[in-house]
Amino acid sequence: MKTNLTKGEIKAFLREQRQPGQPTNASFASPTSNTTQVEPELPEPNFKDLYQDVTPLHQDTITPTSLNSKLSATHEKRQAATLVKQQQAEFTFSDGFEGYFGDTDAVAWHQGDKSHARLLKRLKRGDFIPDWELDCHGMTKANAKAELAALLSKAYKDNCACVSIMHGHGAGILKQAIPNYLIQYPHIIAFCHAPKQWGGKATILALINVPDLNQFE
């Protein structure tokens, strides 16, 4: 490529391109060529500037109840309810009383009246459907006594003639204790082991002397 510049002009031009701060591989562009100016970057707005019209929320003053506190309160209520039932049972039943049910394994008892004896036979046949059921599985003797007292009291007040008490088999503690409790309750007129459809020897059916029972005599 031909040029009209002399060697001295070319050397002078190269020296100018190699001034401090200039790249060593500068191009041979004309000093009068246009350059692109870069605009300065604007700072990004923060969250507060973007949402100046938003009212901040304030933390409420109600302290949330912990799970342990709720469980403790529930446990205390249950203990109080159990205590009331135990007090009622202690008034009604005695652990020192033991009835005699004969030498057989089957439990059957009535107050001695002929009409009660007939009702007991019908109870054994399964003629009575229990109005309420009490499941004593997993209960201690004290808890079962309290629950039984509450059941009989409520059933008598609500005119329920027949109730079912499921004591299970287990170690036989409740199986032996519950008949002795039932004899002591003044409004029980008969009870026996339930027919198979109501639990067999793991359950006792009891008749309560309420007005609705007169229709079966």
C-alpha positions in Angstrom: 0.0 0.0 0.0 1.4 3.4 -1.0 1.4 6.4 1.3 2.4 10.1 0.9 3.9 10.2 4.4 7.7 10.3 4.7 9.6 7.9 7.0 10.1 10.7 9.6 6.3 11.4 9.7 5.6 7.7 10.1 8.1 7.4 13.0 6.6 10.5 14.7 3.1 9.1 14.4 4.2 5.8 16.0 5.9 7.6 18.9 2.6 9.4 19.6 0.7 6.2 19.6 3.1 4.7 22.2 2.6 7.4 24.8 2.1 6.2 28.5 -1.5 4.9 29.0 -1.9 4.0 25.4 -1.9 0.4 24.2 1.2 -0.8 22.4 -0.8 -2.4 19.6 -2.6 0.8 18.7 -4.2 0.8 15.3 -3.3 3.2 12.6 -6.6 5.0 12.8 -6.6 8.6 12.0 -6.3 10.9 15.1 -9.4 12.7 13.9 -11.6 9.5 14.0 -14.8 9.6 16.2 -14.9 7.6 19.5 -18.0 6.3 21.3 -18.7 7.8 24.8 -19.9 5.4 27.5 -22.7 6.8 29.8 -22.2 6.4 33.5 -24.3 3.7 35.2 -27.0 4.9 37.5 -27.3 3.5 41.0 -30.0 0.8 41.6 -32.9 2.1 43.8 -33.3 0.3 47.1 -36.4 -1.3 48.5 -37.3 1.6 50.7 -37.2 4.1 47.8 -39.4 1.8 45.6 -42.2 1.3 48.3 -42.3 4.7 50.1 -46.1 4.6 50.3 -46.2 1.2 52.1 -46.9 1.2 55.9 -44.7 -1.2 57.7 -46.3 -3.9 59.9 -45.8 -3.9 63.6 -45.2 -7.1 65.6 -48.2 -8.0 67.8 -47.9 -8.3 71.5 -49.6 -11.7 71.8 -47.2 -14.4 72.7 -48.0 -17.7 70.9 -48.8 -20.6 73.2 -46.2 -23.4 73.1 -47.2 -27.0 72.4 -45.9 -28.0 75.8 -48.2 -25.6 77.5 -51.2 -26.9 75.6 -50.3 -30.5 76.4 -49.9 -29.6 80.1 -53.2 -27.9 80.2 -54.9 -30.8 78.6 -53.3 -33.2 81.0 -54.4 -31.2 84.0 -58.0 -31.2 82.7 -57.9 -34.9 82.3 -56.5 -35.4 85.8 -59.2 -33.2 87.3 -62.0 -35.1 85.5 -60.5 -38.4 86.6 -60.3 -37.2 90.2 -64.0 -36.3 90.2 -64.9 -39.7 88.8 -62.7 -41.5 91.3 -64.3 -39.5 94.2 -67.8 -40.6 92.9 -66.6 -44.2 92.6 -65.1 -44.3 96.1 -68.5 -43.2 97.4 -70.3 -45.9 95.5 -68.0 -48.9 95.5 -65.7 -50.7 97.9 -62.8 -52.8 97.0 -63.2 -54.9 100.2 -66.6 -56.3 99.1 -66.7 -59.7 97.3 -69.9 -61.3 96.1 -70.5 -65.0 95.5 -71.3 -66.1 92.0 -71.2 -69.9 92.4 -68.5 -72.3 91.4 -69.0 -71.8 87.7 -66.9 -69.5 85.5 -70.0 -67.8 84.1 -71.1 -64.7 86.0 -74.8 -64.2 86.6 -76.6 -62.4 89.4 -80.0 -60.8 90.2 -81.6 -59.3 93.2 -83.7 -62.3 94.1 -87.2 -61.3 92.8 -88.9 -63.7 90.4 -89.5 -60.9 87.9 -85.8 -60.1 88.0 -84.9 -63.8 87.5 -87.0 -63.8 84.3 -85.3 -60.6 83.2 -81.9 -62.2 83.8 -82.8 -65.2 81.5 -83.8 -62.8 78.8 -80.5 -60.9 79.3 -78.6 -64.1 78.8 -80.5 -64.9 75.6 -79.6 -61.5 74.2 -83.1 -59.9 74.2 -81.6 -56.6 75.5 -79.6 -54.3 73.3 -77.1 -52.2 75.3 -77.9 -48.5 75.2 -74.3 -47.6 76.3 -71.0 -49.4 76.3 -67.9 -48.9 78.5 -64.6 -50.3 77.1 -62.2 -50.8 80.0 -59.3 -52.2 77.9 -56.0 -50.7 79.1 -57.5 -49.1 82.2 -56.2 -49.5 85.7 -58.5 -50.8 88.4 -59.0 -47.3 89.8 -59.8 -45.8 86.4 -62.2 -48.5 85.6 -64.0 -48.0 88.9 -64.3 -44.3 88.2 -65.6 -44.8 84.7 -68.1 -47.5 85.8 -69.5 -45.2 88.5 -69.9 -42.4 86.0 -71.5 -44.7 83.4 -74.1 -46.2 85.9 -75.0 -42.8 87.3 -75.5 -41.2 83.9 -77.4 -44.3 82.6 -79.8 -44.2 85.5 -80.5 -40.5 85.1 -81.0 -40.9 81.3 -83.4 -43.8 81.8 -81.1 -46.4 80.0 -82.1 -49.9 80.9 -79.1 -51.9 79.6 -75.4 -51.2 79.6 -72.4 -53.1 78.4 -69.0 -53.2 80.3 -66.1 -54.7 78.3 -63.4 -55.8 80.8 -61.5 -58.1 78.4 -59.5 -61.1 79.5 -56.0 -59.9 80.4 -54.8 -60.8 83.9 -58.4 -61.1 85.2 -58.2 -58.2 87.6 -61.1 -56.2 86.1 -63.0 -59.4 85.3 -63.0 -60.2 89.0 -63.5 -56.6 90.3 -66.4 -55.3 88.0 -69.0 -57.8 89.1 -68.3 -57.0 92.8 -68.7 -53.3 91.9 -72.0 -53.9 90.1 -73.6 -55.7 93.1 -73.0 -52.7 95.3 -74.8 -50.3 93.0 -78.4 -50.0 94.3 -80.1 -49.6 90.9 -78.6 -52.7 89.3 -81.2 -55.5 89.3 -79.3 -58.2 87.2 -76.2 -58.8 85.2 -74.4 -61.6 83.5 -71.7 -62.4 80.9 -72.9 -61.2 77.5 -74.0 -63.4 74.7 -71.4 -64.0 72.0 -72.8 -61.2 69.8 -72.1 -58.7 72.5 -68.6 -59.9 73.6 -69.1 -63.2 75.4 -67.1 -63.7 78.6 -65.0 -60.6 78.0 -68.1 -58.4 78.5 -70.8 -58.0 81.2 -74.4 -56.8 80.4 -76.2 -55.1 83.3 -79.9 -54.2 83.7 -80.7 -50.9 85.6 -84.0 -50.4 87.3 -85.4 -47.5 85.3 -89.0 -46.9 84.1 -88.2 -48.1 80.6 -87.4 -51.6 82.0 -91.1 -52.1 83.0 -92.1 -52.8 79.3 -90.0 -56.0 79.4 -91.5 -57.5 82.5 
